[in-house]
Amino acid sequence: MIFTNTQAFGGNFEETLLNNIKNSQHVRIASGYTSLPTLQKFDDEFRRISHAGGHVAILIGMAFYEGLA
């Protein structure tokens, strides 16, 4: 599945991603780059999934450069 800020592929990426996460029991995300503030926006939903017994897996390619490593 792919979402972007392009209307043909979901429109507002953040809104589309949050709506999908809210309706998920498990989340697996691979991204070439993200920032700590972006991850923090989804923290409550990631915790909800985890506390309900689900899994959250996030692979970030350039985490070192954002100070996430």
Secondary structure, DSSP 8 states (H G I E B T S, - for coil): ----SSGGGTSSHHHHHHHHHHT-S-EEEEES---HHHHHHTHHHHHHHHHTT--EEEEETTGGGGT--
